[in-house]
Amino acid sequence: MTKLVLEIEEDYDFHLIGIVAHVKDYRLSWELNRNLNLDLFKDQDLEIKMKENSKSFSFHLYVDEENSIEYYLLGNRSESGYLIPEESKCDYLFILKGNIADESVEDIIKQLNSFKLILACYSLDVENLKSKKNLIF
């Protein structure tokens, strides 16, 4: 009997921005909506099931169908750990998926850094993250 092996290649074709902000997720979502003309809304929390326990992270999303861009705001911290442990200094992760140019992402980072409630904001290289599989949902 021959053995078939299924190899799945994950798609990490998105921009990832780390945000340091000591505010609640709904407050940051409101600020992003107001300043970036988005319409992020809170969805069910993202649940990551591990062997020993499960972790739950805040999850906000907005799909801009006109420009073919998806926006996701994820909490990086929960009571039981981090979504991306190697980026423990980040409070939130902002994911931009779809038809968006690198220059536009840089402009968004500049805008985010100008917000009073955001302490720091920077681009993250998804390919270099050890726990990048947590970002596939």
Backbone as a printed PyTorch tensor [residue, N CA C, xyz], in Angstrom:
tensor([[[  0.8270,  -1.1720,   0.0000],
         [  0.0000,   0.0000,   0.0000],
         [  0.8790,   1.2460,   0.0000]],

        [[  0.5700,   2.1690,  -0.8540],
         [  1.3610,   3.3950,  -0.8920],
         [  0.7660,   4.4160,   0.0650]],

        [[  1.6240,   5.2580,   0.5320],
         [  1.2320,   6.2830,   1.4840],
         [  1.1850,   7.6250,   0.7620]],

        [[  0.0740,   8.3130,   0.8750],
         [ -0.0620,   9.6440,   0.2850],
         [  0.1960,  10.6890,   1.3560]],

        [[  0.9680,  11.6950,   0.9880],
         [  1.2740,  12.7710,   1.9160],
         [  0.7010,  14.0600,   1.3450]],

        [[ -0.0920,  14.7200,   2.1410],
         [ -0.6870,  15.9840,   1.7420],
         [  0.1440,  17.1250,   2.3220]],

        [[  0.6770,  17.9300,   1.4430],
         [  1.4480,  19.0890,   1.8900],
         [  0.6260,  20.3360,   1.6280]],

        [[  0.4140,  21.0960,   2.6810],
         [ -0.3680,  22.3190,   2.5790],
         [  0.5790,  23.4980,   2.7480]],

        [[  0.5060,  24.3910,   1.8040],
         [  1.3450,  25.5820,   1.8620],
         [  0.4860,  26.7550,   2.3430]],

        [[  0.8290,  27.2870,   3.5010],
         [  0.0700,  28.4000,   4.0500],
         [  0.3770,  29.6780,   3.2730]],

        [[ -0.6190,  30.5400,   3.1940],
         [ -0.4770,  31.8010,   2.4810],
         [ -0.3110,  32.9290,   3.4970]],

        [[  0.8700,  33.5060,   3.5200],
         [  1.1530,  34.6350,   4.4140],
         [  1.2590,  35.9170,   3.5950]],

        [[  0.3540,  36.0810,   2.6690],
         [  0.3700,  37.2310,   1.7780],
         [ -0.4630,  38.3650,   2.3790]],

        [[  0.0800,  38.9570,   3.4400],
         [ -0.5760,  40.0910,   4.0810],
         [  0.4720,  40.9360,   4.7800]],

        [[  0.0860,  42.1480,   5.1050],
         [  0.9630,  43.0610,   5.8420],
         [  0.5750,  42.9790,   7.3140]],

        [[  1.5840,  42.9720,   8.1730],
         [  1.3560,  42.8560,   9.6120],
         [  1.9970,  44.0410,  10.3130]],

        [[  1.2010,  44.7110,  11.1380],
         [  1.6680,  45.8780,  11.8810],
         [  1.4870,  45.5980,  13.3650]],

        [[  2.5500,  45.7940,  14.1310],
         [  2.4820,  45.6510,  15.5780],
         [  2.1410,  46.9910,  16.2090]],

        [[  1.2300,  46.9950,  17.1560],
         [  0.7910,  48.2310,  17.8140],
         [  0.9630,  48.0910,  19.3160]],

        [[  1.6170,  49.0870,  19.9080],
         [  1.7370,  49.1690,  21.3600],
         [  0.7960,  50.2840,  21.8110]],

        [[ -0.2430,  49.9050,  22.5330],
         [ -1.2350,  50.8710,  23.0230],
         [ -1.9020,  50.2730,  24.2530]],

        [[ -1.8320,  50.9830,  25.3540],
         [ -2.3940,  50.4760,  26.6030],
         [ -3.8330,  50.9460,  26.7760]],

        [[ -4.6580,  50.5970,  25.7720],
         [ -6.0800,  50.9230,  25.8100],
         [ -6.8650,  49.6490,  25.4990]],

        [[ -8.1390,  49.6750,  25.7790],
         [ -9.0100,  48.5390,  25.4730],
         [ -9.1630,  48.4020,  23.9620]],

        [[ -9.4790,  47.1880,  23.5230],
         [ -9.5930,  46.9090,  22.0900],
         [-10.6750,  47.7500,  21.4160]],

        [[-11.8100,  47.9590,  22.0770],
         [-12.8820,  48.7450,  21.4780],
         [-12.4860,  50.2080,  21.3020]],

        [[-11.6540,  50.7140,  22.2070],
         [-11.1920,  52.1060,  22.1020],
         [-10.2380,  52.2590,  20.9190]],

        [[ -9.3240,  51.3190,  20.7490],
         [ -8.3970,  51.3660,  19.6150],
         [ -9.1560,  51.1840,  18.3060]],

        [[-10.1050,  50.2820,  18.2730],
         [-10.9140,  50.0550,  17.0780],
         [-11.6620,  51.3300,  16.6820]],

        [[-12.2470,  51.9990,  17.6650],
         [-12.9630,  53.2420,  17.4130],
         [-12.0200,  54.3000,  16.8410]],

        [[-10.8240,  54.3890,  17.3970],
         [ -9.8340,  55.3700,  16.9310],
         [ -9.3970,  55.0680,  15.4950]],

        [[ -9.1840,  53.8010,  15.1800],
         [ -8.8200,  53.4170,  13.8110],
         [ -9.9610,  53.7420,  12.8490]],

        [[-11.1840,  53.4440,  13.2540],
         [-12.3410,  53.7500,  12.4090],
         [-12.4360,  55.2420,  12.1280]],

        [[-12.2660,  56.0270,  13.1600],
         [-12.4190,  57.4790,  13.0390],
         [-11.3310,  58.1020,  12.1770]],

        [[-10.0970,  57.6680,  12.3400],
         [ -8.9710,  58.3150,  11.6630],
         [ -8.5900,  57.6990,  10.3220]],

        [[ -8.9050,  56.4290,  10.1200],
         [ -8.5430,  55.7750,   8.8590],
         [ -9.7640,  55.5210,   7.9700]],

        [[-10.9200,  56.0560,   8.3850],
         [-12.1750,  55.8700,   7.6450],
         [-12.4850,  54.3920,   7.4080]],

        [[-12.3850,  53.6120,   8.4700],
         [-12.7020,  52.1940,   8.4230],
         [-14.0390,  51.9720,   9.1210]],

        [[-14.4740,  50.7510,   9.1150],
         [-15.6900,  50.3750,   9.8270],
         [-15.4470,  49.0410,  10.5420]],

        [[-14.3690,  48.9880,  11.3360],
         [-14.0550,  47.7740,  12.0930],
         [-15.1810,  47.4850,  13.0780]],

        [[-15.5190,  46.2210,  13.2080],
         [-16.5110,  45.8280,  14.2060],
         [-16.0040,  44.5930,  14.9380]],

        [[-16.4390,  44.4540,  16.1720],
         [-16.0210,  43.3220,  16.9970],
         [-16.7550,  42.0730,  16.5510]],

        [[-15.9820,  41.0360,  16.3160],
         [-16.5290,  39.7350,  15.9500],
         [-16.2360,  38.7780,  17.0960]],

        [[-16.5770,  37.5120,  16.9350],
         [-16.2400,  36.5340,  17.9670],
         [-14.7350,  36.5060,  18.1640]],

        [[-14.3260,  36.3050,  19.4100],
         [-12.9020,  36.2420,  19.7050],
         [-12.2480,  35.1090,  18.9350]],

        [[-10.9780,  35.3230,  18.5800],
         [-10.1990,  34.2950,  17.9000],
         [ -9.7610,  33.2820,  18.9410]],

        [[-10.1010,  32.0330,  18.7250],
         [ -9.8120,  30.9630,  19.6800],
         [ -8.6920,  30.0930,  19.1280]],

        [[ -7.5900,  29.9830,  19.8740],
         [ -6.4670,  29.1220,  19.5140],
         [ -6.4520,  27.9760,  20.5120]],

        [[ -6.6480,  26.7650,  20.0180],
         [ -6.6690,  25.5960,  20.9030],
         [ -5.2890,  24.9510,  20.9260]],

        [[ -4.7540,  24.8150,  22.1240],
         [ -3.4620,  24.1770,  22.3420],
         [ -3.7120,  22.8660,  23.0780]],

        [[ -2.6690,  22.0690,  23.2350],
         [ -2.8040,  20.7900,  23.9400],
         [ -3.2490,  21.0060,  25.3760]],

        [[ -2.5920,  21.9390,  26.0640],
         [ -2.8590,  22.1280,  27.4820],
         [ -4.0350,  23.0690,  27.7730]],

        [[ -4.3210,  24.0000,  26.8630],
         [ -5.4220,  24.9410,  27.0870],
         [ -5.7830,  25.6310,  25.7770]],

        [[ -6.7500,  26.5140,  25.8500],
         [ -7.0820,  27.3190,  24.6830],
         [ -6.9340,  28.7880,  25.0540]],

        [[ -6.6060,  29.5760,  24.0610],
         [ -6.3930,  31.0030,  24.2670],
         [ -7.3970,  31.7620,  23.4140]],

        [[ -7.8900,  32.8520,  23.9540],
         [ -8.8940,  33.6520,  23.2740],
         [ -8.3720,  35.0820,  23.1210]],

        [[ -8.4680,  35.6250,  21.8980],
         [ -7.9470,  36.9520,  21.6010],
         [ -9.0360,  37.8040,  20.9560]],

        [[ -9.0570,  39.1010,  21.3180],
         [-10.0590,  39.9920,  20.7330],
         [ -9.8510,  40.0680,  19.2240]],

        [[-10.9590,  40.2040,  18.4920],
         [-10.9350,  40.1240,  17.0440],
         [-11.9100,  41.1380,  16.4600]],

        [[-11.3840,  42.0960,  15.7090],
         [-12.1980,  43.0970,  15.0170],
         [-11.8800,  42.9890,  13.5320]],

        [[-12.8760,  43.2140,  12.6920],
         [-12.6140,  43.1190,  11.2660],
         [-13.4360,  44.1070,  10.4680]],

        [[-12.9380,  44.3830,   9.2620],
         [-13.6440,  45.2130,   8.2850],
         [-13.1960,  44.7710,   6.9070]],

        [[-14.1530,  44.5170,   6.0250],
         [-13.8510,  44.1380,   4.6450],
         [-14.2820,  45.2850,   3.7390]],

        [[-13.3080,  45.8820,   3.0700],
         [-13.5540,  46.9590,   2.1090],
         [-13.6810,  46.3060,   0.7330]],

        [[-14.9090,  45.9730,   0.3490],
         [-15.1340,  45.2590,  -0.9050],
         [-14.8130,  46.1220,  -2.1170]],

        [[-15.0010,  47.4290,  -1.9960],
         [-14.7400,  48.3350,  -3.1130],
         [-13.2610,  48.3270,  -3.5080]],

        [[-12.3630,  48.2800,  -2.5090],
         [-10.9160,  48.2950,  -2.7690],
         [-10.2640,  46.9260,  -2.5970]],

        [[-11.0370,  45.9140,  -2.2920],
         [-10.5490,  44.5370,  -2.0980],
         [ -9.4680,  44.4490,  -1.0210]],

        [[ -9.7690,  45.0430,   0.1360],
         [ -8.8370,  45.0150,   1.2650],
         [ -9.5900,  44.5370,   2.5040]],

        [[ -8.9430,  43.6530,   3.2520],
         [ -9.4900,  43.1880,   4.5190],
         [ -8.6220,  43.7160,   5.6500]],

        [[ -9.2480,  44.2410,   6.6950],
         [ -8.5510,  44.7770,   7.8510],
         [ -8.9250,  43.9420,   9.0670]],

        [[ -7.9230,  43.5370,   9.8280],
         [ -8.1540,  42.7630,  11.0460],
         [ -7.3590,  43.3950,  12.1810]],

        [[ -8.0010,  43.5970,  13.3010],
         [ -7.3320,  44.0660,  14.5100],
         [ -7.4600,  42.9460,  15.5340]],

        [[ -6.2980,  42.4070,  15.9310],
         [ -6.2630,  41.2800,  16.8660],
         [ -5.5420,  41.6910,  18.1390]],

        [[ -6.0760,  41.2730,  19.2520],
         [ -5.3460,  41.4450,  20.5030],
         [ -4.2070,  40.4370,  20.5370]],

        [[ -3.0500,  40.8470,  21.0030],
         [ -1.9080,  39.9270,  21.0930],
         [ -1.8120,  39.2980,  22.4770]],

        [[ -2.5530,  39.8380,  23.4430],
         [ -2.4750,  39.3450,  24.8200],
         [ -3.8130,  38.7450,  25.2460]],

        [[ -3.7070,  37.6820,  26.0170],
         [ -4.8830,  37.1260,  26.6790],
         [ -4.4440,  36.7190,  28.0840]],

        [[ -5.3750,  36.2800,  28.8770],
         [ -5.0310,  35.8800,  30.2450],
         [ -4.0980,  34.6800,  30.2710]],

        [[ -4.1300,  33.8750,  29.2170],
         [ -3.3160,  32.6500,  29.2030],
         [ -2.0940,  32.7300,  28.2940]],

        [[ -1.7710,  33.9050,  27.7610],
         [ -0.5550,  34.0220,  26.9560],
         [ -0.7020,  34.9770,  25.7900]],

        [[  0.2060,  34.8300,  24.8380],
         [  0.2810,  35.7110,  23.6740],
         [ -0.0900,  34.9690,  22.4020]],

        [[ -0.6630,  35.6970,  21.4560],
         [ -0.9310,  35.1380,  20.1360],
         [  0.3930,  34.9280,  19.4000]],

        [[  1.2570,  35.9420,  19.4390],
         [  2.5990,  35.8710,  18.8660],
         [  3.5740,  36.1090,  20.0240]],

        [[  4.0330,  35.0530,  20.6990],
         [  4.8680,  35.2080,  21.8910],
         [  6.1790,  35.9560,  21.6580]],

        [[  6.7550,  35.8290,  20.4720],
         [  8.0220,  36.5200,  20.2120],
         [  7.8480,  38.0280,  20.0510]],

        [[  6.6110,  38.4850,  19.9580],
         [  6.3140,  39.9180,  19.9020],
         [  5.5120,  40.3200,  21.1420]],

        [[  6.0200,  39.9540,  22.2970],
         [  5.2940,  40.1930,  23.5460],
         [  5.1530,  41.6770,  23.8860]],

        [[  5.9480,  42.5360,  23.2770],
         [  5.8130,  43.9740,  23.5430],
         [  4.6050,  44.5770,  22.8160]],

        [[  4.0910,  43.8750,  21.8090],
         [  2.9080,  44.3440,  21.0660],
         [  1.6410,  44.0440,  21.8520]],

        [[  0.7720,  45.0210,  21.9110],
         [ -0.5390,  44.8010,  22.5120],
         [ -1.5430,  44.3260,  21.4680]],

        [[ -1.3770,  44.8200,  20.2300],
         [ -2.3120,  44.4950,  19.1520],
         [ -1.5520,  44.2200,  17.8640]],

        [[ -2.2090,  43.4510,  16.9890],
         [ -1.6910,  43.1730,  15.6530],
         [ -2.7330,  43.6580,  14.6510]],

        [[ -2.2900,  44.4350,  13.6820],
         [ -3.1710,  44.9850,  12.6540],
         [ -2.7750,  44.3310,  11.3390]],

        [[ -3.6850,  43.5520,  10.7680],
         [ -3.4120,  42.8060,   9.5430],
         [ -4.1420,  43.4640,   8.3830]],

        [[ -3.4080,  43.6800,   7.2850],
         [ -3.9730,  44.2410,   6.0650],
         [ -3.7930,  43.2120,   4.9580]],

        [[ -4.8970,  42.7150,   4.4320],
         [ -4.8690,  41.6700,   3.4090],
         [ -5.5150,  42.1830,   2.1400]],

        [[ -4.9100,  41.8630,   1.0130],
         [ -5.5550,  42.1920,  -0.2490],
         [ -4.7610,  43.1360,  -1.1010]],

        [[ -5.4740,  43.9300,  -1.8410],
         [ -4.9040,  44.8110,  -2.8520],
         [ -4.4450,  46.1300,  -2.2370]],

        [[ -3.2990,  46.0860,  -1.5540],
         [ -2.7750,  47.3000,  -0.9040],
         [ -1.2790,  47.4070,  -1.1620]],

        [[ -0.8570,  48.5900,  -1.5760],
         [  0.5480,  48.8220,  -1.9280],
         [  1.3950,  49.0180,  -0.6730]],

        [[  2.6840,  48.6990,  -0.7730],
         [  3.6150,  48.8810,   0.3440],
         [  3.6550,  50.3360,   0.8030]],

        [[  3.5610,  51.2690,  -0.1500],
         [  3.5860,  52.6980,   0.2040],
         [  2.3700,  53.0710,   1.0480]],

        [[  1.2350,  52.4760,   0.7440],
         [  0.0180,  52.7370,   1.5260],
         [  0.1620,  52.2140,   2.9460]],

        [[  0.8040,  51.0680,   3.0930],
         [  1.0300,  50.5050,   4.4310],
         [  1.9550,  51.4250,   5.2200]],

        [[  3.0040,  51.9350,   4.5720],
         [  3.9140,  52.8780,   5.2470],
         [  3.1780,  54.1390,   5.6720]],

        [[  2.2670,  54.6270,   4.8360],
         [  1.4610,  55.8010,   5.1930],
         [  0.5700,  55.5110,   6.3930]],

        [[ -0.0180,  54.3100,   6.4270],
         [ -0.8710,  53.9300,   7.5580],
         [ -0.0470,  53.8690,   8.8370]],

        [[  1.1710,  53.3330,   8.7600],
         [  2.0390,  53.2640,   9.9410],
         [  2.3710,  54.6690,  10.4350]],

        [[  2.6590,  55.5910,   9.5230],
         [  2.9340,  56.9830,   9.9140],
         [  1.7170,  57.5940,  10.6000]],

        [[  0.5360,  57.3450,  10.0510],
         [ -0.6920,  57.8620,  10.6570],
         [ -0.9000,  57.2740,  12.0490]],

        [[ -0.7190,  55.9610,  12.1650],
         [ -0.9070,  55.3110,  13.4570],
         [  0.0500,  55.8590,  14.5060]],

        [[  1.2900,  56.1120,  14.1160],
         [  2.2720,  56.6520,  15.0530],
         [  1.9190,  58.0660,  15.5060]],

        [[  1.0740,  58.7510,  14.7590],
         [  0.6770,  60.1040,  15.1590],
         [ -0.4990,  60.1120,  16.1290]],

        [[ -1.1680,  58.9720,  16.3120],
         [ -2.2890,  58.9020,  17.2440],
         [ -1.7770,  59.0350,  18.6730]],

        [[ -2.4700,  59.8030,  19.4840],
         [ -2.0450,  60.0320,  20.8630],
         [ -2.0900,  58.7770,  21.7190]],

        [[ -3.0580,  57.9050,  21.4810],
         [ -3.1780,  56.7300,  22.3470],
         [ -2.2750,  55.5710,  21.9260]],

        [[ -1.6120,  55.6810,  20.7760],
         [ -0.6790,  54.6390,  20.3290],
         [  0.7320,  55.0520,  20.7220]],

        [[  1.3970,  54.2080,  21.5100],
         [  2.7510,  54.5000,  21.9690],
         [  3.7840,  54.1980,  20.8980]],

        [[  3.5830,  53.1200,  20.1470],
         [  4.5000,  52.7390,  19.0730],
         [  3.7590,  51.8630,  18.0790]],

        [[  4.2550,  51.9010,  16.8520],
         [  3.6480,  51.1330,  15.7790],
         [  4.7370,  50.8300,  14.7590]],

        [[  4.8160,  49.5840,  14.3100],
         [  5.8790,  49.2200,  13.3780],
         [  5.4730,  47.9980,  12.5540]],

        [[  6.1090,  47.8650,  11.4170],
         [  5.8470,  46.7510,  10.5090],
         [  6.5680,  45.5010,  11.0090]],

        [[  5.9100,  44.3570,  10.8670],
         [  6.4970,  43.0720,  11.2610],
         [  6.6340,  42.1910,  10.0220]],

        [[  7.7360,  41.4580,   9.9440],
         [  7.9490,  40.5170,   8.8510],
         [  7.3610,  39.1740,   9.2570]],

        [[  6.2720,  38.8010,   8.6170],
         [  5.5480,  37.5800,   8.9770],
         [  6.4210,  36.3440,   8.8010]],

        [[  7.2220,  36.3070,   7.7610],
         [  8.0300,  35.1260,   7.4570],
         [  9.0430,  34.8090,   8.5630]],

        [[  9.4470,  35.7950,   9.3480],
         [ 10.4380,  35.5790,  10.4040],
         [  9.8230,  35.2290,  11.7560]],

        [[  8.5120,  35.1500,  11.8400],
         [  7.8520,  34.8400,  13.1030],
         [  7.7680,  33.3320,  13.2980]],

        [[  8.1230,  32.8650,  14.4830],
         [  8.0530,  31.4310,  14.7850],
         [  6.6060,  30.9470,  14.8760]],

        [[  5.7380,  31.7690,  15.4200],
         [  4.3460,  31.3640,  15.6320],
         [  3.4070,  31.9750,  14.5930]],

        [[  3.8840,  32.1150,  13.3640],
         [  3.0840,  32.7250,  12.3080],
         [  1.8420,  31.9140,  11.9580]],

        [[  1.8370,  30.6190,  12.2760],
         [  0.6550,  29.7870,  11.9890],
         [ -0.5660,  30.2480,  12.7970]],

        [[ -0.3450,  30.9520,  13.8790],
         [ -1.4660,  31.4850,  14.6750],
         [ -2.2230,  32.5690,  13.9190]],

        [[ -1.6210,  33.1050,  12.8590],
         [ -2.2440,  34.1840,  12.1040],
         [ -3.0640,  33.6780,  10.9230]],

        [[ -3.1430,  32.3710,  10.7600],
         [ -3.9620,  31.7890,   9.7020],
         [ -5.3300,  31.4630,  10.3010]],

        [[ -6.3550,  32.1660,   9.8180],
         [ -7.7150,  31.9400,  10.3100],
         [ -8.6950,  32.0660,   9.1760]]])
